[in-house]
Each structure stands twice: as C-alpha cells, then as structure tokens.
Amino acid sequence: MILALAGGVGGAKLATGLARALPPSELMIVVNTADDFEHLGLHISPDLDTVMYNLAGVHDPELGWGIANETWNFMAALKMLGGETWFQLGDRDLATHLERTRRLKAGEGLTSVTQALHRSLGVQHAIVPMSDDSVRTIVHTESGRLAFQDYFVRLKCEPAVKRIEYEGAARARPSAAFSATLGDERLRGIVICPSNPFLSVAPILAIPGVREKLQSRQVPVIAVSPIVGGRAIKGPAAKLFQELGKEASVTEVARFYRGLVDKLAIDEVDRPSMSAIRDLGIEPVVARTVMSSDADKELLAREVVSACVPGLS
C-alpha cells in the first residue's frame, strides 16, 4: 500500500495519477482539512472536494478545482440579494456542501461523510480527511490575523505573511483511517504530493504524533517539489517561501522536508540543485513534474512510486 498526503490542485493532480497507476487496494489518499471553513451556513472542504472531483473526472480542467461546465445561478441570485459572493459556489458544487453539512449536523463524522460523497461520484480509491477534528489554518499577515480563506480567496494572497498557525492542531487526532494506514503492515511507501508545504502539508504534520509515526514506519518517503525553477506551478508557495525569509527553490523544499523524506522529485530544470539537495541527506529524483495532462499525471505517479518502492508501479 502507498499512503499519499495531498492538498490543493497540485496534490489533486498527482493523486489522480496515483489512482490511475495503482488499484484501490494499494492506495490511501489523506487530504488536508485545515482549509475547511463555514460559509453561508455550509461546511466547505475545498481540498477534499478538489481531490474528489479530480478523481471522479468531473473537475474543471482549466481551474483544476470545481466542477466542469458549472452554472452560477445561485451566485447571481445571491449577488442580487446583496449576499456575500467573494467565495464562489457553483450550482452543482453547492449540492456537495449542502449534503456534507446535512450529514455532519445529523452526527456523522467527516470521514464517513467524505466516503459517502466520493462513492456517490464513483470514486473507488480511498480519500480520507487528515482528521475528523477541527484544524484551521490562520495566516498572520501585515494586515493582521486572517482566516485562511479570507487570505487565500477574498484577499487573493496579497498581504505579506509573517507566520502561519494551525489552530486546533494540538488537540486534533488523525482520522481513524489515517491512523490505521500508518500502522498497516502492508504500507510500503509514502508519497507527499506537490502540495504547498506550508498550507497543505504542514497542517497534516502538525497533528500530534503524525510526523513521528511517518518517521518510525521506516518505509521510503518521497516528496514532489511544488517549486519548479524558482516558481510555484500554482498558488502562493514561492511567495510564502520568500515572505518567510527563505529562497523559493527546490533546495528550500528539501530543507523543509529534511528528516522526514528520503527522496525529493524535482523537475529537469532544477537538475543543477541536485548536489545541494544531497548535502541535506535527501536523494533527488529528476522527473517531469509539470502535469499538463492526464498522461502527465500518470507518468509522474509511476515515476514517483517506482522511485519510492521499486517494482511496485
């Protein structure tokens, strides 16, 4: 079994490739939920939905998130009534949030609700939240303390970031499925998708015991760099590295994961950084990390799995 940690569009892309390369019995995808928030009375789980829509093949291929061929009648009507429209909810996407909220209010846990939703969309591979407990990313900026979606969507990541907090993480527990996979004797490798290290991966690692369990399993761990040639493929990863006093580079990605991963997949353009990565005790793996098509996603997934567990893919 391969355990993948994912969040955001980059994570969803590689998760899709892994699902194409591995059967459901050999893959568990654990998704960041620190981006979750309540909006218009609804429980929104952006990363879980992005991964789910991608694996279901219904995602918007241009945006990477949301549903393809979406309509926006609800948002138009809400705007006419003077409601909040800074966070866009498509008509079909809205059904997901309504059903999730209904089930959660009825007493189901987030893991159970997530499983029901992805099975309804025909997704066979396991997608589970990092925790059923509430963890929320708080971004401390020059403009003050901001809830993650305020920073990310409403303010378009414009305020300079001073530090990032994962509120509730210290009291959270890994979801039962996540814990079970960490202890599963069939676990042969761990893949950290090219997700934002600070916004998607760090919240998972902030849950007490998770980092230690990942390290104690003594199985190969490979991360895929979200930075290519000093730039983020999508999102504010490069900006965050710089604002937090670091260089936006694959070497800094390696430094972020130092002590946790054995290998780091980097793009061909970053080949000159291989020596610096090795100096950090991490073996660089050169691969085509920019995923523009489903074929790219599967190819990278197979290269990453092969580098992690030779012969498995």
C-alpha positions as CSV (number, residue, x, y, z in Angstrom):
1,M,0.0,0.0,0.0
2,I,1.1,3.6,-0.8
3,L,0.0,6.4,1.5
4,A,-0.3,9.8,-0.2
5,L,-0.6,13.1,1.6
6,A,-2.3,15.8,-0.6
7,G,-3.9,19.2,-0.7
8,G,-4.6,21.8,-3.3
9,V,-4.6,21.5,-7.1
10,G,-1.1,20.1,-7.3
11,G,-1.9,17.4,-4.8
12,A,-5.1,16.6,-6.6
13,K,-3.3,16.2,-9.9
14,L,-0.7,13.7,-8.5
15,A,-3.4,11.9,-6.5
16,T,-5.3,11.4,-9.8
17,G,-2.1,10.0,-11.4
18,L,-1.6,7.7,-8.5
19,A,-5.2,6.5,-8.8
20,R,-4.6,5.7,-12.4
21,A,-1.4,3.8,-11.6
22,L,-2.5,1.9,-8.5
23,P,-5.6,-0.2,-7.8
24,P,-7.9,1.0,-4.9
25,S,-6.4,-1.7,-2.5
26,E,-2.9,-0.2,-2.9
27,L,-3.6,3.5,-2.3
28,M,-4.8,5.7,0.5
29,I,-5.1,9.4,-0.1
30,V,-5.1,11.6,3.1
31,V,-6.2,15.1,2.5
32,N,-5.6,18.4,4.3
33,T,-8.7,19.8,6.0
34,A,-7.2,22.9,7.6
35,D,-8.6,24.9,4.7
36,D,-12.2,23.9,5.7
37,F,-14.5,26.6,6.9
38,E,-18.1,27.5,7.4
39,H,-19.6,29.8,4.8
40,L,-23.3,30.7,4.3
41,G,-24.1,28.2,6.9
42,L,-22.4,25.4,5.0
43,H,-19.3,23.3,5.8
44,I,-16.9,23.8,2.9
45,S,-14.0,21.3,2.4
46,P,-12.0,22.8,-0.5
47,D,-9.1,20.3,-0.6
48,L,-11.3,17.2,-0.1
49,D,-13.6,18.3,-2.9
50,T,-10.7,19.2,-5.3
51,V,-9.3,15.7,-4.9
52,M,-12.7,14.1,-5.1
53,Y,-13.7,16.0,-8.2
54,N,-10.4,15.2,-9.9
55,L,-10.6,11.5,-9.2
56,A,-14.2,11.4,-10.3
57,G,-13.2,13.1,-13.6
58,V,-15.7,15.9,-13.2
59,H,-13.3,18.7,-12.2
60,D,-12.9,21.9,-14.2
61,P,-9.7,21.2,-16.3
62,E,-8.9,24.9,-16.6
63,L,-9.1,25.8,-13.0
64,G,-8.2,22.4,-11.5
65,W,-10.9,22.8,-8.9
66,G,-14.7,23.0,-9.0
67,I,-16.9,21.1,-11.5
68,A,-16.6,21.3,-15.3
69,N,-19.4,23.1,-17.2
70,E,-20.6,24.6,-13.9
71,T,-23.5,27.1,-13.8
72,W,-23.7,30.1,-11.4
73,N,-27.4,30.8,-11.0
74,F,-27.2,30.6,-7.2
75,M,-24.3,33.1,-7.0
76,A,-26.1,35.5,-9.4
77,A,-29.2,35.4,-7.3
78,L,-27.2,35.8,-4.1
79,K,-25.5,38.9,-5.5
80,M,-28.8,40.4,-6.4
81,L,-29.9,40.0,-2.8
82,G,-26.8,41.7,-1.5
83,G,-25.2,38.5,-0.1
84,E,-21.6,37.6,0.2
85,T,-20.2,36.4,-3.2
86,W,-16.4,36.5,-2.7
87,F,-16.3,32.7,-2.4
88,Q,-17.8,31.3,-5.5
89,L,-20.1,28.2,-5.1
90,G,-21.3,26.7,-8.4
91,D,-24.8,25.3,-8.6
92,R,-23.7,21.6,-8.7
93,D,-20.9,22.2,-6.3
94,L,-23.4,23.7,-3.9
95,A,-25.1,20.3,-3.6
96,T,-21.9,18.7,-2.3
97,H,-21.7,21.3,0.5
98,L,-25.4,21.0,1.4
99,E,-25.2,17.2,1.6
100,R,-22.0,17.3,3.6
101,T,-23.5,19.9,6.1
102,R,-26.7,17.9,6.4
103,R,-24.8,14.7,7.3
104,L,-22.4,16.4,9.7
105,K,-25.3,18.1,11.5
106,A,-27.0,14.7,11.8
107,G,-24.0,13.4,13.7
108,E,-21.8,11.7,11.1
109,G,-18.1,12.3,11.2
110,L,-16.2,13.9,8.3
111,T,-14.6,10.7,7.3
112,S,-17.9,8.9,6.9
113,V,-19.4,11.8,5.0
114,T,-16.4,12.0,2.7
115,Q,-16.6,8.3,1.9
116,A,-20.3,8.6,1.1
117,L,-19.7,11.6,-1.2
118,H,-16.9,10.1,-3.2
119,R,-18.6,6.7,-3.6
120,S,-21.7,8.6,-4.9
121,L,-19.4,10.1,-7.6
122,G,-18.0,6.6,-8.5
123,V,-14.6,7.1,-6.9
124,Q,-13.2,3.8,-5.9
125,H,-10.0,4.8,-4.3
126,A,-10.0,5.9,-0.6
127,I,-10.0,9.6,0.1
128,V,-10.0,10.5,3.8
129,P,-9.6,13.7,5.8
130,M,-6.4,14.1,7.9
131,S,-8.7,14.4,10.9
132,D,-12.3,14.4,11.9
133,D,-11.4,17.1,14.4
134,S,-11.4,20.8,13.6
135,V,-8.0,22.2,12.5
136,R,-7.9,25.7,10.9
137,T,-5.1,27.5,9.1
138,I,-4.7,31.0,10.4
139,V,-2.4,33.3,8.4
140,H,-0.7,36.1,10.4
141,T,0.0,39.0,7.9
142,E,0.9,42.6,7.8
143,S,-2.8,43.2,7.7
144,G,-3.4,41.2,10.8
145,R,-4.7,37.8,11.7
146,L,-6.7,36.2,8.8
147,A,-8.7,33.0,8.4
148,F,-7.2,31.0,5.6
149,Q,-10.0,31.6,3.0
150,D,-10.0,35.3,3.7
151,Y,-6.3,35.4,2.9
152,F,-6.4,32.9,0.0
153,V,-9.6,33.8,-1.8
154,R,-11.0,37.1,-0.6
155,L,-7.7,38.9,-0.5
156,K,-6.1,36.7,-3.2
157,C,-2.9,36.0,-1.1
158,E,-1.9,39.7,-1.4
159,P,-1.0,40.5,2.3
160,A,2.6,39.7,3.2
161,V,2.7,36.7,5.6
162,K,4.6,36.8,8.9
163,R,3.8,33.4,10.2
164,I,1.2,30.6,9.9
165,E,-0.7,28.9,12.7
166,Y,-2.7,25.7,12.6
167,E,-5.4,26.4,15.2
168,G,-6.7,23.3,16.9
169,A,-4.0,21.0,15.6
170,A,-2.6,20.4,19.1
171,R,-5.9,18.9,20.2
172,A,-6.6,17.0,17.0
173,R,-6.2,13.3,16.3
174,P,-5.5,11.7,12.9
175,S,-8.7,10.2,11.4
176,A,-9.2,6.6,12.1
177,A,-8.4,5.6,8.5
178,F,-5.2,7.7,8.5
179,S,-4.1,6.1,11.8
180,A,-4.9,2.6,10.5
181,T,-2.9,3.1,7.4
182,L,0.1,4.4,9.4
183,G,0.0,1.2,11.4
184,D,-0.8,-1.1,8.5
185,E,1.8,-3.8,7.9
186,R,1.1,-3.6,4.2
187,L,2.4,0.0,4.0
188,R,5.4,0.1,1.6
189,G,5.9,3.8,0.9
190,I,4.7,7.3,1.5
191,V,4.3,10.0,-1.2
192,I,4.0,13.7,-0.3
193,C,2.3,15.3,-3.3
194,P,3.4,18.6,-4.8
195,S,1.2,20.5,-2.4
196,N,2.0,23.8,-0.7
197,P,4.4,22.8,2.1
198,F,3.1,25.5,4.5
199,L,-0.6,25.4,3.6
200,S,-1.4,21.8,2.7
201,V,1.3,19.5,4.2
202,A,2.3,21.3,7.4
203,P,-1.2,21.1,8.9
204,I,-1.2,17.3,8.5
205,L,2.2,17.1,10.1
206,A,1.0,19.4,12.9
207,I,-1.4,16.8,14.3
208,P,0.3,15.3,17.3
209,G,2.1,12.0,16.6
210,V,1.8,12.1,12.8
211,R,5.3,13.2,11.9
212,E,6.7,10.7,14.5
213,K,4.6,7.9,13.0
214,L,5.7,8.7,9.5
215,Q,9.3,8.6,10.6
216,S,9.0,5.5,12.7
217,R,7.5,3.3,10.0
218,Q,10.9,3.0,8.3
219,V,9.4,2.8,4.8
220,P,10.6,5.0,1.9
221,V,9.2,8.6,1.9
222,I,9.3,10.7,-1.3
223,A,8.1,14.3,-1.7
224,V,7.4,16.0,-5.0
225,S,8.5,19.6,-5.2
226,P,5.8,22.2,-5.8
227,I,8.6,24.6,-6.8
228,V,10.0,24.4,-10.4
229,G,12.7,26.7,-11.5
230,G,12.1,29.0,-8.5
231,R,8.4,29.4,-9.2
232,A,5.3,27.7,-8.0
233,I,3.3,25.8,-10.6
234,K,0.1,27.2,-9.0
235,G,-0.7,29.1,-5.8
236,P,1.4,31.2,-3.4
237,A,4.1,28.7,-2.4
238,A,7.0,30.7,-3.9
239,K,5.6,33.9,-2.4
240,L,5.3,32.3,1.0
241,F,8.9,30.9,1.0
242,Q,10.2,34.4,0.3
243,E,8.0,36.2,2.8
244,L,9.0,33.7,5.5
245,G,12.6,34.5,4.8
246,K,13.5,31.6,2.6
247,E,14.6,31.2,-1.0
248,A,11.9,29.9,-3.4
249,S,13.8,26.9,-4.6
250,V,13.9,23.1,-4.6
251,T,16.7,23.2,-2.1
252,E,14.4,25.1,0.4
253,V,11.7,22.5,-0.3
254,A,14.3,19.8,0.6
255,R,15.2,21.7,3.7
256,F,11.5,21.9,4.7
257,Y,11.2,18.1,4.5
258,R,14.6,17.3,5.9
259,G,14.4,14.5,8.4
260,L,11.1,13.3,7.0
261,V,11.7,12.3,3.4
262,D,14.4,10.1,1.8
263,K,13.9,11.4,-1.8
264,L,12.6,14.6,-3.5
265,A,11.3,14.5,-7.0
266,I,12.4,17.6,-8.9
267,D,12.0,18.8,-12.5
268,E,14.7,18.6,-15.1
269,V,15.1,22.4,-14.9
270,D,16.3,22.0,-11.3
271,R,19.0,19.4,-12.0
272,P,21.7,21.9,-11.0
273,S,20.4,21.8,-7.4
274,M,20.9,18.0,-7.0
275,S,24.2,18.4,-5.1
276,A,22.7,20.8,-2.6
277,I,19.8,18.5,-2.1
278,R,22.1,15.6,-1.5
279,D,24.0,17.7,1.1
280,L,20.8,17.8,3.1
281,G,20.7,14.0,3.2
282,I,17.9,13.7,0.6
283,E,18.3,11.9,-2.7
284,P,17.0,14.0,-5.7
285,V,14.9,12.2,-8.3
286,V,14.7,14.0,-11.7
287,A,11.3,13.7,-13.3
288,R,8.8,15.6,-15.4
289,T,6.9,17.2,-12.5
290,V,4.8,19.7,-14.5
291,M,1.5,17.9,-15.1
292,S,-0.5,19.3,-18.1
293,S,-2.5,16.2,-19.0
294,D,-3.8,13.0,-17.5
295,A,-0.9,11.2,-19.2
296,D,1.5,13.5,-17.4
297,K,-0.2,12.8,-14.1
298,E,0.1,9.1,-14.5
299,L,3.6,9.2,-15.8
300,L,4.8,11.2,-12.8
301,A,2.9,9.0,-10.4
302,R,4.5,5.9,-11.8
303,E,8.0,7.5,-11.7
304,V,7.4,8.6,-8.1
305,V,6.1,5.2,-6.9
306,S,8.9,3.4,-8.7
307,A,11.5,5.7,-7.1
308,C,9.8,5.1,-3.7
309,V,9.2,1.4,-4.0
310,P,11.0,-0.1,-7.0
311,G,8.9,-2.5,-8.9
312,L,5.5,-1.6,-7.4
313,S,4.2,0.6,-10.3
